[in-house]
Amino acid sequence: MVGINYKDYLIKVRMEEAKKRLKNGDKIKVVASEVGYSDRNYFSRAFKKYTGISPGKFK
């Protein structure tokens, strides 16, 4: 992908996958782990920064 650095691309891929899994009803802790975040709280902050809403509200 042109115009985006590796870190931002990785975050985008992880968050888009997290959004799919949350829509399927998966638990936040499980989703965080499956997309590469070992800390649920850090995942929640990153998700909110990326989407503008918390994972719980998105779900």
PyMOL Python script that loads the backbone (N, CA, C, O; Angstrom):
from pymol import cmd

cmd.read_pdbstr("""\
ATOM      1  N   MET A   1       0.850  -1.176   0.000  1.00  0.00           N
ATOM      2  CA  MET A   1       0.000   0.000   0.000  1.00  0.00           C
ATOM      3  C   MET A   1       0.895   1.237   0.000  1.00  0.00           C
ATOM      4  O   MET A   1       1.797   1.349   0.830  1.00  0.00           O
ATOM      5  N   VAL A   2       0.660   2.133  -0.892  1.00  0.00           N
ATOM      6  CA  VAL A   2       1.489   3.321  -1.039  1.00  0.00           C
ATOM      7  C   VAL A   2       0.973   4.435  -0.135  1.00  0.00           C
ATOM      8  O   VAL A   2      -0.235   4.631  -0.002  1.00  0.00           O
ATOM      9  N   GLY A   3       1.909   5.168   0.490  1.00  0.00           N
ATOM     10  CA  GLY A   3       1.529   6.318   1.290  1.00  0.00           C
ATOM     11  C   GLY A   3       1.212   6.015   2.737  1.00  0.00           C
ATOM     12  O   GLY A   3       0.723   6.890   3.452  1.00  0.00           O
ATOM     13  N   ILE A   4       1.472   4.818   3.182  1.00  0.00           N
ATOM     14  CA  ILE A   4       1.214   4.463   4.576  1.00  0.00           C
ATOM     15  C   ILE A   4       2.409   3.658   5.084  1.00  0.00           C
ATOM     16  O   ILE A   4       2.907   2.764   4.400  1.00  0.00           O
ATOM     17  N   ASN A   5       2.854   3.984   6.280  1.00  0.00           N
ATOM     18  CA  ASN A   5       4.007   3.247   6.813  1.00  0.00           C
ATOM     19  C   ASN A   5       3.553   1.913   7.403  1.00  0.00           C
ATOM     20  O   ASN A   5       2.361   1.673   7.595  1.00  0.00           O
ATOM     21  N   TYR A   6       4.524   1.058   7.684  1.00  0.00           N
ATOM     22  CA  TYR A   6       4.238  -0.301   8.141  1.00  0.00           C
ATOM     23  C   TYR A   6       3.434  -0.319   9.434  1.00  0.00           C
ATOM     24  O   TYR A   6       2.481  -1.088   9.563  1.00  0.00           O
ATOM     25  N   LYS A   7       3.810   0.519  10.386  1.00  0.00           N
ATOM     26  CA  LYS A   7       3.120   0.542  11.682  1.00  0.00           C
ATOM     27  C   LYS A   7       1.647   0.899  11.511  1.00  0.00           C
ATOM     28  O   LYS A   7       0.778   0.240  12.082  1.00  0.00           O
ATOM     29  N   ASP A   8       1.366   1.930  10.737  1.00  0.00           N
ATOM     30  CA  ASP A   8      -0.026   2.339  10.519  1.00  0.00           C
ATOM     31  C   ASP A   8      -0.811   1.272   9.753  1.00  0.00           C
ATOM     32  O   ASP A   8      -1.991   1.050  10.024  1.00  0.00           O
ATOM     33  N   TYR A   9      -0.159   0.622   8.808  1.00  0.00           N
ATOM     34  CA  TYR A   9      -0.813  -0.450   8.056  1.00  0.00           C
ATOM     35  C   TYR A   9      -1.161  -1.614   8.978  1.00  0.00           C
ATOM     36  O   TYR A   9      -2.262  -2.160   8.908  1.00  0.00           O
ATOM     37  N   LEU A  10      -0.221  -1.989   9.839  1.00  0.00           N
ATOM     38  CA  LEU A  10      -0.458  -3.082  10.777  1.00  0.00           C
ATOM     39  C   LEU A  10      -1.623  -2.764  11.712  1.00  0.00           C
ATOM     40  O   LEU A  10      -2.466  -3.623  11.970  1.00  0.00           O
ATOM     41  N   ILE A  11      -1.672  -1.543  12.216  1.00  0.00           N
ATOM     42  CA  ILE A  11      -2.780  -1.124  13.088  1.00  0.00           C
ATOM     43  C   ILE A  11      -4.104  -1.216  12.332  1.00  0.00           C
ATOM     44  O   ILE A  11      -5.100  -1.703  12.867  1.00  0.00           O
ATOM     45  N   LYS A  12      -4.106  -0.745  11.086  1.00  0.00           N
ATOM     46  CA  LYS A  12      -5.330  -0.796  10.288  1.00  0.00           C
ATOM     47  C   LYS A  12      -5.812  -2.232  10.105  1.00  0.00           C
ATOM     48  O   LYS A  12      -6.995  -2.520  10.282  1.00  0.00           O
ATOM     49  N   VAL A  13      -4.898  -3.129   9.752  1.00  0.00           N
ATOM     50  CA  VAL A  13      -5.267  -4.533   9.538  1.00  0.00           C
ATOM     51  C   VAL A  13      -5.815  -5.136  10.824  1.00  0.00           C
ATOM     52  O   VAL A  13      -6.838  -5.820  10.806  1.00  0.00           O
ATOM     53  N   ARG A  14      -5.134  -4.884  11.942  1.00  0.00           N
ATOM     54  CA  ARG A  14      -5.590  -5.433  13.228  1.00  0.00           C
ATOM     55  C   ARG A  14      -6.965  -4.899  13.602  1.00  0.00           C
ATOM     56  O   ARG A  14      -7.830  -5.664  14.030  1.00  0.00           O
ATOM     57  N   MET A  15      -7.176  -3.600  13.446  1.00  0.00           N
ATOM     58  CA  MET A  15      -8.450  -3.000  13.856  1.00  0.00           C
ATOM     59  C   MET A  15      -9.609  -3.411  12.953  1.00  0.00           C
ATOM     60  O   MET A  15     -10.729  -3.597  13.429  1.00  0.00           O
ATOM     61  N   GLU A  16      -9.351  -3.551  11.670  1.00  0.00           N
ATOM     62  CA  GLU A  16     -10.423  -4.003  10.777  1.00  0.00           C
ATOM     63  C   GLU A  16     -10.827  -5.440  11.103  1.00  0.00           C
ATOM     64  O   GLU A  16     -12.008  -5.784  11.048  1.00  0.00           O
ATOM     65  N   GLU A  17      -9.852  -6.273  11.439  1.00  0.00           N
ATOM     66  CA  GLU A  17     -10.157  -7.648  11.850  1.00  0.00           C
ATOM     67  C   GLU A  17     -10.906  -7.649  13.186  1.00  0.00           C
ATOM     68  O   GLU A  17     -11.850  -8.416  13.379  1.00  0.00           O
ATOM     69  N   ALA A  18     -10.476  -6.788  14.096  1.00  0.00           N
ATOM     70  CA  ALA A  18     -11.152  -6.685  15.392  1.00  0.00           C
ATOM     71  C   ALA A  18     -12.607  -6.265  15.207  1.00  0.00           C
ATOM     72  O   ALA A  18     -13.494  -6.789  15.881  1.00  0.00           O
ATOM     73  N   LYS A  19     -12.855  -5.332  14.307  1.00  0.00           N
ATOM     74  CA  LYS A  19     -14.231  -4.886  14.057  1.00  0.00           C
ATOM     75  C   LYS A  19     -15.098  -6.044  13.562  1.00  0.00           C
ATOM     76  O   LYS A  19     -16.242  -6.195  13.991  1.00  0.00           O
ATOM     77  N   LYS A  20     -14.549  -6.860  12.660  1.00  0.00           N
ATOM     78  CA  LYS A  20     -15.303  -8.019  12.161  1.00  0.00           C
ATOM     79  C   LYS A  20     -15.639  -8.985  13.291  1.00  0.00           C
ATOM     80  O   LYS A  20     -16.769  -9.460  13.405  1.00  0.00           O
ATOM     81  N   ARG A  21     -14.644  -9.266  14.120  1.00  0.00           N
ATOM     82  CA  ARG A  21     -14.843 -10.231  15.204  1.00  0.00           C
ATOM     83  C   ARG A  21     -15.808  -9.708  16.261  1.00  0.00           C
ATOM     84  O   ARG A  21     -16.606 -10.473  16.803  1.00  0.00           O
ATOM     85  N   LEU A  22     -15.742  -8.423  16.556  1.00  0.00           N
ATOM     86  CA  LEU A  22     -16.670  -7.838  17.531  1.00  0.00           C
ATOM     87  C   LEU A  22     -18.100  -7.884  17.007  1.00  0.00           C
ATOM     88  O   LEU A  22     -19.033  -8.138  17.768  1.00  0.00           O
ATOM     89  N   LYS A  23     -18.275  -7.641  15.713  1.00  0.00           N
ATOM     90  CA  LYS A  23     -19.611  -7.712  15.118  1.00  0.00           C
ATOM     91  C   LYS A  23     -20.175  -9.126  15.198  1.00  0.00           C
ATOM     92  O   LYS A  23     -21.390  -9.316  15.265  1.00  0.00           O
ATOM     93  N   ASN A  24     -19.283 -10.118  15.192  1.00  0.00           N
ATOM     94  CA  ASN A  24     -19.721 -11.519  15.306  1.00  0.00           C
ATOM     95  C   ASN A  24     -20.064 -11.902  16.734  1.00  0.00           C
ATOM     96  O   ASN A  24     -20.537 -13.012  16.982  1.00  0.00           O
ATOM     97  N   GLY A  25     -19.830 -10.992  17.685  1.00  0.00           N
ATOM     98  CA  GLY A  25     -20.188 -11.257  19.067  1.00  0.00           C
ATOM     99  C   GLY A  25     -19.077 -11.828  19.923  1.00  0.00           C
ATOM    100  O   GLY A  25     -19.323 -12.242  21.056  1.00  0.00           O
ATOM    101  N   ASP A  26     -17.857 -11.858  19.402  1.00  0.00           N
ATOM    102  CA  ASP A  26     -16.736 -12.361  20.193  1.00  0.00           C
ATOM    103  C   ASP A  26     -16.448 -11.437  21.370  1.00  0.00           C
ATOM    104  O   ASP A  26     -16.705 -10.236  21.297  1.00  0.00           O
ATOM    105  N   LYS A  27     -15.921 -11.992  22.445  1.00  0.00           N
ATOM    106  CA  LYS A  27     -15.589 -11.209  23.633  1.00  0.00           C
ATOM    107  C   LYS A  27     -14.381 -10.332  23.362  1.00  0.00           C
ATOM    108  O   LYS A  27     -13.481 -10.711  22.612  1.00  0.00           O
ATOM    109  N   ILE A  28     -14.366  -9.155  23.975  1.00  0.00           N
ATOM    110  CA  ILE A  28     -13.301  -8.179  23.752  1.00  0.00           C
ATOM    111  C   ILE A  28     -11.939  -8.761  24.096  1.00  0.00           C
ATOM    112  O   ILE A  28     -10.979  -8.567  23.350  1.00  0.00           O
ATOM    113  N   LYS A  29     -11.843  -9.466  25.204  1.00  0.00           N
ATOM    114  CA  LYS A  29     -10.570 -10.049  25.622  1.00  0.00           C
ATOM    115  C   LYS A  29     -10.050 -11.033  24.578  1.00  0.00           C
ATOM    116  O   LYS A  29      -8.856 -11.053  24.279  1.00  0.00           O
ATOM    117  N   VAL A  30     -10.940 -11.842  24.030  1.00  0.00           N
ATOM    118  CA  VAL A  30     -10.565 -12.825  23.016  1.00  0.00           C
ATOM    119  C   VAL A  30     -10.136 -12.116  21.726  1.00  0.00           C
ATOM    120  O   VAL A  30      -9.123 -12.469  21.123  1.00  0.00           O
ATOM    121  N   VAL A  31     -10.903 -11.133  21.321  1.00  0.00           N
ATOM    122  CA  VAL A  31     -10.578 -10.380  20.104  1.00  0.00           C
ATOM    123  C   VAL A  31      -9.215  -9.715  20.248  1.00  0.00           C
ATOM    124  O   VAL A  31      -8.387  -9.790  19.340  1.00  0.00           O
ATOM    125  N   ALA A  32      -8.981  -9.070  21.378  1.00  0.00           N
ATOM    126  CA  ALA A  32      -7.701  -8.390  21.613  1.00  0.00           C
ATOM    127  C   ALA A  32      -6.548  -9.365  21.441  1.00  0.00           C
ATOM    128  O   ALA A  32      -5.563  -9.060  20.767  1.00  0.00           O
ATOM    129  N   SER A  33      -6.668 -10.514  22.036  1.00  0.00           N
ATOM    130  CA  SER A  33      -5.613 -11.527  21.951  1.00  0.00           C
ATOM    131  C   SER A  33      -5.430 -12.023  20.525  1.00  0.00           C
ATOM    132  O   SER A  33      -4.300 -12.183  20.064  1.00  0.00           O
ATOM    133  N   GLU A  34      -6.517 -12.263  19.831  1.00  0.00           N
ATOM    134  CA  GLU A  34      -6.446 -12.820  18.483  1.00  0.00           C
ATOM    135  C   GLU A  34      -5.892 -11.842  17.447  1.00  0.00           C
ATOM    136  O   GLU A  34      -5.348 -12.272  16.430  1.00  0.00           O
ATOM    137  N   VAL A  35      -6.019 -10.545  17.685  1.00  0.00           N
ATOM    138  CA  VAL A  35      -5.469  -9.573  16.733  1.00  0.00           C
ATOM    139  C   VAL A  35      -4.100  -9.049  17.159  1.00  0.00           C
ATOM    140  O   VAL A  35      -3.551  -8.145  16.529  1.00  0.00           O
ATOM    141  N   GLY A  36      -3.549  -9.627  18.242  1.00  0.00           N
ATOM    142  CA  GLY A  36      -2.169  -9.321  18.583  1.00  0.00           C
ATOM    143  C   GLY A  36      -1.923  -8.418  19.766  1.00  0.00           C
ATOM    144  O   GLY A  36      -0.809  -7.921  19.936  1.00  0.00           O
ATOM    145  N   TYR A  37      -2.934  -8.188  20.594  1.00  0.00           N
ATOM    146  CA  TYR A  37      -2.762  -7.352  21.787  1.00  0.00           C
ATOM    147  C   TYR A  37      -2.864  -8.233  23.026  1.00  0.00           C
ATOM    148  O   TYR A  37      -3.886  -8.882  23.248  1.00  0.00           O
ATOM    149  N   SER A  38      -1.807  -8.255  23.829  1.00  0.00           N
ATOM    150  CA  SER A  38      -1.831  -9.084  25.029  1.00  0.00           C
ATOM    151  C   SER A  38      -2.549  -8.398  26.186  1.00  0.00           C
ATOM    152  O   SER A  38      -2.976  -9.060  27.132  1.00  0.00           O
ATOM    153  N   ASP A  39      -2.683  -7.075  26.117  1.00  0.00           N
ATOM    154  CA  ASP A  39      -3.329  -6.298  27.173  1.00  0.00           C
ATOM    155  C   ASP A  39      -4.673  -5.765  26.668  1.00  0.00           C
ATOM    156  O   ASP A  39      -4.722  -4.953  25.744  1.00  0.00           O
ATOM    157  N   ARG A  40      -5.748  -6.230  27.280  1.00  0.00           N
ATOM    158  CA  ARG A  40      -7.100  -5.822  26.859  1.00  0.00           C
ATOM    159  C   ARG A  40      -7.304  -4.318  26.966  1.00  0.00           C
ATOM    160  O   ARG A  40      -7.934  -3.711  26.101  1.00  0.00           O
ATOM    161  N   ASN A  41      -6.772  -3.714  28.031  1.00  0.00           N
ATOM    162  CA  ASN A  41      -6.946  -2.273  28.223  1.00  0.00           C
ATOM    163  C   ASN A  41      -6.230  -1.468  27.137  1.00  0.00           C
ATOM    164  O   ASN A  41      -6.757  -0.474  26.639  1.00  0.00           O
ATOM    165  N   TYR A  42      -5.031  -1.907  26.780  1.00  0.00           N
ATOM    166  CA  TYR A  42      -4.290  -1.235  25.710  1.00  0.00           C
ATOM    167  C   TYR A  42      -5.034  -1.378  24.387  1.00  0.00           C
ATOM    168  O   TYR A  42      -5.123  -0.427  23.611  1.00  0.00           O
ATOM    169  N   PHE A  43      -5.566  -2.566  24.135  1.00  0.00           N
ATOM    170  CA  PHE A  43      -6.359  -2.792  22.929  1.00  0.00           C
ATOM    171  C   PHE A  43      -7.560  -1.849  22.903  1.00  0.00           C
ATOM    172  O   PHE A  43      -7.863  -1.249  21.871  1.00  0.00           O
ATOM    173  N   SER A  44      -8.237  -1.721  24.036  1.00  0.00           N
ATOM    174  CA  SER A  44      -9.422  -0.861  24.096  1.00  0.00           C
ATOM    175  C   SER A  44      -9.082   0.590  23.779  1.00  0.00           C
ATOM    176  O   SER A  44      -9.816   1.267  23.060  1.00  0.00           O
ATOM    177  N   ARG A  45      -7.959   1.062  24.325  1.00  0.00           N
ATOM    178  CA  ARG A  45      -7.525   2.444  24.038  1.00  0.00           C
ATOM    179  C   ARG A  45      -7.169   2.613  22.559  1.00  0.00           C
ATOM    180  O   ARG A  45      -7.542   3.605  21.932  1.00  0.00           O
ATOM    181  N   ALA A  46      -6.445   1.638  22.012  1.00  0.00           N
ATOM    182  CA  ALA A  46      -6.052   1.700  20.600  1.00  0.00           C
ATOM    183  C   ALA A  46      -7.285   1.635  19.694  1.00  0.00           C
ATOM    184  O   ALA A  46      -7.364   2.348  18.694  1.00  0.00           O
ATOM    185  N   PHE A  47      -8.243   0.778  20.052  1.00  0.00           N
ATOM    186  CA  PHE A  47      -9.469   0.639  19.261  1.00  0.00           C
ATOM    187  C   PHE A  47     -10.249   1.951  19.267  1.00  0.00           C
ATOM    188  O   PHE A  47     -10.734   2.397  18.227  1.00  0.00           O
ATOM    189  N   LYS A  48     -10.366   2.559  20.434  1.00  0.00           N
ATOM    190  CA  LYS A  48     -11.095   3.824  20.535  1.00  0.00           C
ATOM    191  C   LYS A  48     -10.400   4.926  19.746  1.00  0.00           C
ATOM    192  O   LYS A  48     -11.059   5.754  19.117  1.00  0.00           O
ATOM    193  N   LYS A  49      -9.078   4.938  19.779  1.00  0.00           N
ATOM    194  CA  LYS A  49      -8.322   5.933  19.013  1.00  0.00           C
ATOM    195  C   LYS A  49      -8.553   5.734  17.509  1.00  0.00           C
ATOM    196  O   LYS A  49      -8.669   6.706  16.762  1.00  0.00           O
ATOM    197  N   TYR A  50      -8.617   4.491  17.079  1.00  0.00           N
ATOM    198  CA  TYR A  50      -8.781   4.176  15.658  1.00  0.00           C
ATOM    199  C   TYR A  50     -10.210   4.433  15.176  1.00  0.00           C
ATOM    200  O   TYR A  50     -10.406   4.998  14.099  1.00  0.00           O
ATOM    201  N   THR A  51     -11.211   4.025  15.964  1.00  0.00           N
ATOM    202  CA  THR A  51     -12.606   4.095  15.501  1.00  0.00           C
ATOM    203  C   THR A  51     -13.388   5.280  16.062  1.00  0.00           C
ATOM    204  O   THR A  51     -14.375   5.715  15.470  1.00  0.00           O
ATOM    205  N   GLY A  52     -12.943   5.797  17.205  1.00  0.00           N
ATOM    206  CA  GLY A  52     -13.686   6.880  17.846  1.00  0.00           C
ATOM    207  C   GLY A  52     -14.669   6.404  18.908  1.00  0.00           C
ATOM    208  O   GLY A  52     -15.255   7.213  19.627  1.00  0.00           O
ATOM    209  N   ILE A  53     -14.848   5.087  19.005  1.00  0.00           N
ATOM    210  CA  ILE A  53     -15.733   4.531  20.028  1.00  0.00           C
ATOM    211  C   ILE A  53     -15.067   3.321  20.678  1.00  0.00           C
ATOM    212  O   ILE A  53     -14.181   2.698  20.094  1.00  0.00           O
ATOM    213  N   SER A  54     -15.500   3.003  21.877  1.00  0.00           N
ATOM    214  CA  SER A  54     -14.914   1.874  22.598  1.00  0.00           C
ATOM    215  C   SER A  54     -15.372   0.548  21.979  1.00  0.00           C
ATOM    216  O   SER A  54     -16.405   0.495  21.310  1.00  0.00           O
ATOM    217  N   PRO A  55     -14.605  -0.513  22.203  1.00  0.00           N
ATOM    218  CA  PRO A  55     -15.022  -1.819  21.677  1.00  0.00           C
ATOM    219  C   PRO A  55     -16.386  -2.262  22.211  1.00  0.00           C
ATOM    220  O   PRO A  55     -17.166  -2.875  21.481  1.00  0.00           O
ATOM    221  N   GLY A  56     -16.676  -1.958  23.468  1.00  0.00           N
ATOM    222  CA  GLY A  56     -17.961  -2.335  24.042  1.00  0.00           C
ATOM    223  C   GLY A  56     -19.129  -1.665  23.361  1.00  0.00           C
ATOM    224  O   GLY A  56     -20.157  -2.301  23.128  1.00  0.00           O
ATOM    225  N   LYS A  57     -18.993  -0.389  23.036  1.00  0.00           N
ATOM    226  CA  LYS A  57     -20.066   0.326  22.344  1.00  0.00           C
ATOM    227  C   LYS A  57     -20.156  -0.108  20.894  1.00  0.00           C
ATOM    228  O   LYS A  57     -21.247  -0.178  20.328  1.00  0.00           O
ATOM    229  N   PHE A  58     -19.014  -0.399  20.291  1.00  0.00           N
ATOM    230  CA  PHE A  58     -19.008  -0.860  18.900  1.00  0.00           C
ATOM    231  C   PHE A  58     -19.742  -2.190  18.760  1.00  0.00           C
ATOM    232  O   PHE A  58     -20.464  -2.425  17.791  1.00  0.00           O
ATOM    233  N   LYS A  59     -19.540  -3.037  19.738  1.00  0.00           N
ATOM    234  CA  LYS A  59     -20.138  -4.368  19.753  1.00  0.00           C
ATOM    235  C   LYS A  59     -21.640  -4.266  19.724  1.00  0.00           C
ATOM    236  O   LYS A  59     -22.328  -5.287  19.731  1.00  0.00           O
TER     237      LYS A  59
END
""", "prot")
cmd.dss("prot")
cmd.show_as("cartoon", "prot")
cmd.util.cbc("prot")
cmd.orient("prot")
